[in-house]
Amino acid sequence: MLSASCHHATTSPRPHHREHAQSARRRCGRGASISGSQRVKPTVTSRTRAAHPATPAGAALRLYGRRVMLRPLITPDFTAFSEVRRRNGRWLTDWEPLRPAASADPAENADAFARRCEVRERERSSGNAYSFGIFVDSIFAGEVNLNGVTRGSMQSATIGYWIDRAKAGHGYVPESVAVLTRFAFEELRLHRLEICIIPRNDNSLRVVEKLGWRHEGRAERFLEINGIWEDHDRFGFTAEEWEERAGEYSRAWL
């Protein structure tokens, strides 16, 4: 299956995907920001990142790639979320942490899903995490999350994701990660991102390969996944690398 394990603003109008991609490429050629908010930003430095707020003014609640739209899930999304999670069942749970036995499954219980949405809204408001549903042609297809946002001297976060098996293999996840990477560096002014993947998860490894993230090593027994302490390969990407490769990402994904 395709899942990464490190998973645990004002709304802007939706631009046309083609116009948005062309505009991003033009801006990138001039060295300007390619963020969804279309603000021209100075070069990312430790000084500008430190001055940037945890939840920046103007950060879009909807983020766009060429084919995907990312937005926070809300309570009316329960039916679509439940259908996808139920249908994928084993394909997803083999790669995710066990849910506490006493807690209700958000895919089976609408109240539990509503509470999940509320928790993630609080995390977003506090600047601790940013969780988004992945939508393809306006249809819910999975999630991509920016977790564990750490400020101070680290300015870092981790990215996790999962996708409907029916949508896997079409490049929607690397595109979604590219969109979230842009958001993290251009809007949140983070300095470093990390993705952690179980070494045998070939589908997920292809995501970081396509995006060209650096393999930084293997952490043994790093996270408890489905009841087992699993080794994870760790992949990193920094603001300096983003400055060098924003044009490449824009041409390929944004």
Contacts in CASP RR format, 6 or more apart in sequence:
PFRMAT RR
TARGET T0000
AUTHOR 0000-0000-0000
METHOD contacts of the structure
MODEL  1
MLSASCHHATTSPRPHHREHAQSARRRCGRGASISGSQRVKPTVTSRTRA
AHPATPAGAALRLYGRRVMLRPLITPDFTAFSEVRRRNGRWLTDWEPLRP
AASADPAENADAFARRCEVRERERSSGNAYSFGIFVDSIFAGEVNLNGVT
RGSMQSATIGYWIDRAKAGHGYVPESVAVLTRFAFEELRLHRLEICIIPR
NDNSLRVVEKLGWRHEGRAERFLEINGIWEDHDRFGFTAEEWEERAGEYS
RAWL
1 88 0 8 1.000
1 91 0 8 1.000
1 92 0 8 1.000
1 94 0 8 1.000
1 95 0 8 1.000
1 162 0 8 1.000
1 165 0 8 1.000
1 168 0 8 1.000
1 201 0 8 1.000
1 203 0 8 1.000
1 204 0 8 1.000
2 161 0 8 1.000
2 162 0 8 1.000
2 163 0 8 1.000
2 165 0 8 1.000
2 168 0 8 1.000
2 169 0 8 1.000
2 173 0 8 1.000
2 201 0 8 1.000
2 203 0 8 1.000
2 204 0 8 1.000
2 207 0 8 1.000
3 92 0 8 1.000
3 95 0 8 1.000
3 96 0 8 1.000
3 160 0 8 1.000
3 161 0 8 1.000
3 162 0 8 1.000
3 163 0 8 1.000
3 201 0 8 1.000
3 204 0 8 1.000
4 159 0 8 1.000
4 160 0 8 1.000
4 161 0 8 1.000
4 162 0 8 1.000
4 195 0 8 1.000
4 196 0 8 1.000
4 197 0 8 1.000
4 201 0 8 1.000
4 204 0 8 1.000
4 207 0 8 1.000
5 95 0 8 1.000
5 96 0 8 1.000
5 160 0 8 1.000
5 196 0 8 1.000
5 197 0 8 1.000
5 198 0 8 1.000
5 223 0 8 1.000
5 225 0 8 1.000
5 230 0 8 1.000
5 232 0 8 1.000
6 147 0 8 1.000
6 158 0 8 1.000
6 159 0 8 1.000
6 160 0 8 1.000
6 194 0 8 1.000
6 195 0 8 1.000
6 196 0 8 1.000
6 223 0 8 1.000
6 232 0 8 1.000
7 96 0 8 1.000
7 145 0 8 1.000
7 147 0 8 1.000
7 158 0 8 1.000
7 160 0 8 1.000
7 161 0 8 1.000
7 162 0 8 1.000
8 97 0 8 1.000
8 145 0 8 1.000
8 147 0 8 1.000
9 55 0 8 1.000
9 56 0 8 1.000
9 58 0 8 1.000
9 59 0 8 1.000
9 60 0 8 1.000
9 61 0 8 1.000
9 124 0 8 1.000
10 57 0 8 1.000
10 58 0 8 1.000
10 59 0 8 1.000
10 60 0 8 1.000
10 61 0 8 1.000
11 60 0 8 1.000
11 61 0 8 1.000
11 62 0 8 1.000
12 36 0 8 1.000
12 37 0 8 1.000
12 58 0 8 1.000
12 60 0 8 1.000
12 61 0 8 1.000
12 62 0 8 1.000
14 62 0 8 1.000
14 64 0 8 1.000
14 69 0 8 1.000
15 23 0 8 1.000
15 64 0 8 1.000
17 64 0 8 1.000
17 65 0 8 1.000
17 66 0 8 1.000
17 67 0 8 1.000
18 66 0 8 1.000
20 36 0 8 1.000
20 64 0 8 1.000
20 65 0 8 1.000
20 254 0 8 1.000
21 65 0 8 1.000
21 66 0 8 1.000
21 250 0 8 1.000
21 254 0 8 1.000
23 38 0 8 1.000
24 34 0 8 1.000
24 36 0 8 1.000
24 250 0 8 1.000
24 254 0 8 1.000
25 247 0 8 1.000
25 250 0 8 1.000
25 251 0 8 1.000
27 33 0 8 1.000
27 34 0 8 1.000
27 38 0 8 1.000
27 40 0 8 1.000
28 34 0 8 1.000
28 246 0 8 1.000
28 247 0 8 1.000
28 250 0 8 1.000
29 247 0 8 1.000
32 40 0 8 1.000
32 41 0 8 1.000
33 39 0 8 1.000
33 40 0 8 1.000
33 41 0 8 1.000
33 186 0 8 1.000
34 182 0 8 1.000
34 186 0 8 1.000
34 246 0 8 1.000
34 247 0 8 1.000
34 249 0 8 1.000
34 250 0 8 1.000
34 254 0 8 1.000
35 41 0 8 1.000
35 182 0 8 1.000
35 183 0 8 1.000
35 186 0 8 1.000
35 187 0 8 1.000
36 60 0 8 1.000
36 63 0 8 1.000
36 64 0 8 1.000
36 182 0 8 1.000
36 183 0 8 1.000
36 186 0 8 1.000
37 58 0 8 1.000
37 59 0 8 1.000
37 60 0 8 1.000
37 186 0 8 1.000
37 187 0 8 1.000
41 48 0 8 1.000
41 186 0 8 1.000
42 48 0 8 1.000
43 243 0 8 1.000
44 185 0 8 1.000
44 189 0 8 1.000
44 191 0 8 1.000
44 239 0 8 1.000
44 242 0 8 1.000
44 243 0 8 1.000
46 155 0 8 1.000
46 191 0 8 1.000
48 189 0 8 1.000
49 155 0 8 1.000
49 189 0 8 1.000
49 190 0 8 1.000
49 191 0 8 1.000
49 239 0 8 1.000
50 152 0 8 1.000
50 155 0 8 1.000
52 188 0 8 1.000
52 189 0 8 1.000
54 126 0 8 1.000
54 127 0 8 1.000
54 149 0 8 1.000
54 151 0 8 1.000
54 188 0 8 1.000
55 124 0 8 1.000
55 125 0 8 1.000
55 126 0 8 1.000
55 127 0 8 1.000
56 187 0 8 1.000
56 188 0 8 1.000
56 189 0 8 1.000
58 187 0 8 1.000
59 183 0 8 1.000
59 187 0 8 1.000
59 188 0 8 1.000
60 183 0 8 1.000
60 187 0 8 1.000
61 71 0 8 1.000
61 72 0 8 1.000
62 69 0 8 1.000
62 70 0 8 1.000
62 71 0 8 1.000
63 69 0 8 1.000
63 70 0 8 1.000
63 71 0 8 1.000
63 132 0 8 1.000
63 179 0 8 1.000
63 180 0 8 1.000
63 182 0 8 1.000
63 183 0 8 1.000
64 70 0 8 1.000
64 179 0 8 1.000
65 175 0 8 1.000
65 176 0 8 1.000
65 178 0 8 1.000
65 179 0 8 1.000
65 253 0 8 1.000
65 254 0 8 1.000
66 175 0 8 1.000
66 253 0 8 1.000
66 254 0 8 1.000
67 136 0 8 1.000
67 172 0 8 1.000
67 175 0 8 1.000
68 134 0 8 1.000
68 135 0 8 1.000
68 136 0 8 1.000
68 141 0 8 1.000
68 172 0 8 1.000
68 175 0 8 1.000
68 176 0 8 1.000
68 179 0 8 1.000
69 135 0 8 1.000
69 138 0 8 1.000
70 132 0 8 1.000
70 133 0 8 1.000
70 134 0 8 1.000
70 135 0 8 1.000
70 144 0 8 1.000
70 176 0 8 1.000
70 179 0 8 1.000
70 180 0 8 1.000
71 132 0 8 1.000
71 133 0 8 1.000
71 135 0 8 1.000
72 117 0 8 1.000
72 120 0 8 1.000
72 121 0 8 1.000
72 124 0 8 1.000
72 131 0 8 1.000
72 132 0 8 1.000
72 133 0 8 1.000
73 81 0 8 1.000
73 116 0 8 1.000
73 117 0 8 1.000
73 120 0 8 1.000
73 131 0 8 1.000
73 132 0 8 1.000
73 133 0 8 1.000
73 140 0 8 1.000
73 143 0 8 1.000
74 117 0 8 1.000
75 110 0 8 1.000
75 113 0 8 1.000
75 114 0 8 1.000
75 117 0 8 1.000
77 113 0 8 1.000
77 117 0 8 1.000
77 133 0 8 1.000
77 140 0 8 1.000
78 110 0 8 1.000
78 113 0 8 1.000
78 114 0 8 1.000
80 139 0 8 1.000
80 140 0 8 1.000
81 106 0 8 1.000
81 107 0 8 1.000
81 113 0 8 1.000
81 140 0 8 1.000
82 107 0 8 1.000
82 108 0 8 1.000
82 113 0 8 1.000
84 140 0 8 1.000
84 141 0 8 1.000
84 142 0 8 1.000
84 164 0 8 1.000
85 92 0 8 1.000
85 106 0 8 1.000
85 107 0 8 1.000
86 107 0 8 1.000
86 108 0 8 1.000
87 164 0 8 1.000
87 165 0 8 1.000
87 166 0 8 1.000
88 164 0 8 1.000
88 165 0 8 1.000
91 165 0 8 1.000
92 162 0 8 1.000
93 226 0 8 1.000
94 226 0 8 1.000
95 162 0 8 1.000
95 198 0 8 1.000
95 201 0 8 1.000
95 204 0 8 1.000
95 225 0 8 1.000
95 226 0 8 1.000
96 162 0 8 1.000
96 225 0 8 1.000
96 226 0 8 1.000
97 223 0 8 1.000
97 224 0 8 1.000
97 225 0 8 1.000
97 226 0 8 1.000
97 227 0 8 1.000
98 224 0 8 1.000
98 226 0 8 1.000
98 227 0 8 1.000
99 105 0 8 1.000
103 112 0 8 1.000
104 111 0 8 1.000
104 112 0 8 1.000
105 112 0 8 1.000
106 112 0 8 1.000
106 113 0 8 1.000
106 115 0 8 1.000
106 116 0 8 1.000
107 113 0 8 1.000
120 129 0 8 1.000
120 131 0 8 1.000
123 129 0 8 1.000
123 130 0 8 1.000
123 131 0 8 1.000
124 130 0 8 1.000
124 131 0 8 1.000
127 149 0 8 1.000
128 148 0 8 1.000
128 149 0 8 1.000
129 145 0 8 1.000
129 146 0 8 1.000
129 147 0 8 1.000
129 148 0 8 1.000
129 149 0 8 1.000
129 157 0 8 1.000
130 145 0 8 1.000
130 146 0 8 1.000
130 149 0 8 1.000
130 180 0 8 1.000
130 183 0 8 1.000
130 188 0 8 1.000
131 143 0 8 1.000
131 145 0 8 1.000
131 146 0 8 1.000
131 147 0 8 1.000
132 143 0 8 1.000
132 144 0 8 1.000
132 145 0 8 1.000
132 176 0 8 1.000
132 180 0 8 1.000
133 140 0 8 1.000
133 141 0 8 1.000
133 142 0 8 1.000
133 143 0 8 1.000
133 144 0 8 1.000
134 140 0 8 1.000
134 141 0 8 1.000
134 142 0 8 1.000
134 143 0 8 1.000
134 144 0 8 1.000
134 161 0 8 1.000
134 163 0 8 1.000
134 172 0 8 1.000
134 173 0 8 1.000
134 176 0 8 1.000
135 141 0 8 1.000
136 167 0 8 1.000
136 172 0 8 1.000
141 163 0 8 1.000
141 164 0 8 1.000
141 167 0 8 1.000
141 172 0 8 1.000
142 161 0 8 1.000
142 162 0 8 1.000
142 163 0 8 1.000
142 164 0 8 1.000
142 167 0 8 1.000
143 161 0 8 1.000
143 162 0 8 1.000
144 159 0 8 1.000
144 160 0 8 1.000
144 161 0 8 1.000
144 173 0 8 1.000
144 176 0 8 1.000
144 177 0 8 1.000
144 179 0 8 1.000
144 180 0 8 1.000
145 159 0 8 1.000
145 160 0 8 1.000
145 161 0 8 1.000
146 157 0 8 1.000
146 158 0 8 1.000
146 159 0 8 1.000
146 180 0 8 1.000
146 183 0 8 1.000
146 184 0 8 1.000
146 188 0 8 1.000
146 193 0 8 1.000
147 157 0 8 1.000
147 158 0 8 1.000
147 159 0 8 1.000
147 160 0 8 1.000
148 157 0 8 1.000
148 158 0 8 1.000
149 156 0 8 1.000
149 157 0 8 1.000
149 188 0 8 1.000
149 190 0 8 1.000
150 156 0 8 1.000
150 157 0 8 1.000
154 191 0 8 1.000
154 192 0 8 1.000
155 189 0 8 1.000
155 190 0 8 1.000
155 191 0 8 1.000
155 192 0 8 1.000
156 190 0 8 1.000
156 191 0 8 1.000
156 192 0 8 1.000
156 193 0 8 1.000
156 194 0 8 1.000
157 184 0 8 1.000
157 188 0 8 1.000
157 190 0 8 1.000
157 192 0 8 1.000
157 193 0 8 1.000
157 194 0 8 1.000
158 193 0 8 1.000
158 194 0 8 1.000
158 195 0 8 1.000
158 196 0 8 1.000
159 177 0 8 1.000
159 180 0 8 1.000
159 181 0 8 1.000
159 184 0 8 1.000
159 193 0 8 1.000
159 194 0 8 1.000
159 195 0 8 1.000
160 195 0 8 1.000
161 173 0 8 1.000
161 176 0 8 1.000
161 177 0 8 1.000
161 204 0 8 1.000
161 207 0 8 1.000
163 172 0 8 1.000
163 173 0 8 1.000
168 203 0 8 1.000
169 203 0 8 1.000
171 210 0 8 1.000
173 207 0 8 1.000
174 207 0 8 1.000
174 210 0 8 1.000
174 211 0 8 1.000
174 253 0 8 1.000
175 253 0 8 1.000
177 195 0 8 1.000
177 207 0 8 1.000
177 211 0 8 1.000
178 211 0 8 1.000
178 249 0 8 1.000
178 252 0 8 1.000
178 253 0 8 1.000
178 254 0 8 1.000
179 253 0 8 1.000
179 254 0 8 1.000
181 193 0 8 1.000
181 211 0 8 1.000
181 237 0 8 1.000
181 242 0 8 1.000
181 249 0 8 1.000
182 242 0 8 1.000
182 246 0 8 1.000
182 249 0 8 1.000
182 254 0 8 1.000
184 190 0 8 1.000
184 193 0 8 1.000
185 193 0 8 1.000
185 239 0 8 1.000
185 242 0 8 1.000
190 239 0 8 1.000
191 238 0 8 1.000
191 239 0 8 1.000
192 236 0 8 1.000
192 237 0 8 1.000
192 238 0 8 1.000
192 239 0 8 1.000
193 236 0 8 1.000
193 237 0 8 1.000
193 238 0 8 1.000
194 216 0 8 1.000
194 234 0 8 1.000
194 235 0 8 1.000
194 236 0 8 1.000
194 237 0 8 1.000
195 207 0 8 1.000
195 208 0 8 1.000
195 213 0 8 1.000
195 234 0 8 1.000
195 235 0 8 1.000
195 236 0 8 1.000
196 219 0 8 1.000
196 222 0 8 1.000
196 223 0 8 1.000
196 232 0 8 1.000
196 233 0 8 1.000
196 234 0 8 1.000
196 235 0 8 1.000
197 204 0 8 1.000
197 205 0 8 1.000
197 208 0 8 1.000
197 232 0 8 1.000
197 233 0 8 1.000
197 235 0 8 1.000
198 204 0 8 1.000
198 225 0 8 1.000
198 230 0 8 1.000
198 231 0 8 1.000
198 232 0 8 1.000
198 233 0 8 1.000
199 205 0 8 1.000
199 218 0 8 1.000
199 231 0 8 1.000
199 232 0 8 1.000
199 233 0 8 1.000
205 233 0 8 1.000
208 215 0 8 1.000
208 235 0 8 1.000
211 237 0 8 1.000
211 249 0 8 1.000
213 235 0 8 1.000
213 236 0 8 1.000
213 237 0 8 1.000
214 235 0 8 1.000
214 236 0 8 1.000
214 237 0 8 1.000
214 241 0 8 1.000
215 233 0 8 1.000
215 234 0 8 1.000
215 235 0 8 1.000
216 234 0 8 1.000
216 235 0 8 1.000
216 236 0 8 1.000
217 233 0 8 1.000
217 234 0 8 1.000
218 231 0 8 1.000
218 232 0 8 1.000
218 233 0 8 1.000
218 234 0 8 1.000
219 231 0 8 1.000
219 232 0 8 1.000
219 234 0 8 1.000
220 231 0 8 1.000
221 229 0 8 1.000
221 230 0 8 1.000
221 231 0 8 1.000
222 229 0 8 1.000
222 230 0 8 1.000
222 231 0 8 1.000
222 232 0 8 1.000
222 234 0 8 1.000
223 229 0 8 1.000
223 230 0 8 1.000
223 232 0 8 1.000
224 230 0 8 1.000
242 249 0 8 1.000
END
